[in-house]
Amino acid sequence: MRFLDKSPFRNRMRRTDSEQARIEMKSFEETKYLRRYSELKSSIGSNV
């Protein structure tokens, strides 16, 4: 079972808290941007 020590899956399982927080923040920012874009797009469409 020594081959499991260097597997990519095991490396993914070692993700640090700071990396996880960075990923969550990026996801939050992308969601916020897409929500604003959607609201802007719908408001422009209703004004035309």
Protein Blocks (a to p, Z undefined) as FASTA:
>chain_A
ZZmmmgmklmmmmpcfklmmmmmmmmmmmmmmmmmmmmmmmmmmmmZZ
